[in-house]
Amino acid sequence: MSQAAGDPASTGHAIALDHVGVAGHDLAALAGEFAALGFLLTPPARHAGGRTGNRCVMLRHGYIELLATVDGGHSATLEKFLARYAGSHILALAVTDETAALQRLHRAGMADAATALAERAIDDADPSSPHARFALVTTPDPPEGRIHLVHHLTPETLWQPRFLAHPNHAVRLDEVVLVTAQPAEPAARLSRLAGRPVVPDAAGGYRLDLASGRVRVLPVSALDAVFPGAAPPALPWFAGVTLRTDDGNVAVCTWLRDRGVAYRMADAAVQVQAGGVTLRFLPG
């Protein structure tokens, strides 16, 4: 179906939260922390080049990517991230037209924006496993970490029904929270990259609303109102994510309680920690 003129999808504007990337020192240990919270993970898979690998928490809307070096490999990017803290360092926003997105960024004066094609297998143990292919729109990494635009060329290889049935009933990546000393500058960068305005956030700072999901850029003073008890290991910091469940949080509470996993209740939210990330579950 063709896009109407002026439609955000046709002009390369960001339309959704695509995924967050969580960096750790050991992929198996990182995956174990998320599995202990009732997530079903994709099989281990290497990125092109074989130095890094991932496992993913695929949701009906968006996903969480867990990353680490594998088999003694080295990654300057991951080492730079981990020197600051273990946790979330990558934010990807979805677009449907990478060419239009690149042209939009160039018109906005971002001459260093570029596109690249990437692919990876989804299961190292299965030689016949299909490869996921992506078109990326990248810019130099800001102090916040890595923020880029992505167009999935083969979404069916990642969003397979067998990966979406989580015991904790998480179904949606709803929100990503970035905490920083001065929210205005990173919020302006984010707005420029997404091609959408930011608005004031009720907790302080700014909010980028997308057709699916949002990004909040908040000062440290707002952190306790969003993630009670969380403390920044460094600034800026991708503090955590909000996930929606489809059963009123019944399954996640039962899962965590039955397994003795510590969690915090804040109003209707269930808050836990994994891999240096605060995860907040809200009833859908």
NORDA-V223716 format. One record per helix or strand of 2 or more residues. SS is the DSSP state (H for helix, E for strand). FROM is the first residue (numbers start at 1). TO is the last residue. If there is no record, write none. Layout:
ss = <SS SS>
from = <FROM FROM>
to = <TO TO>
//
This chain:
ss = <E H E E E H E H E E E H H E H E E E H E H E E E>
from = <16 27 45 52 63 76 87 98 114 131 146 155 161 170 183 199 206 214 220 237 250 264 269 277>
to = <23 35 46 58 69 84 94 107 121 138 152 158 164 179 194 200 209 218 226 245 258 266 274 283>
//
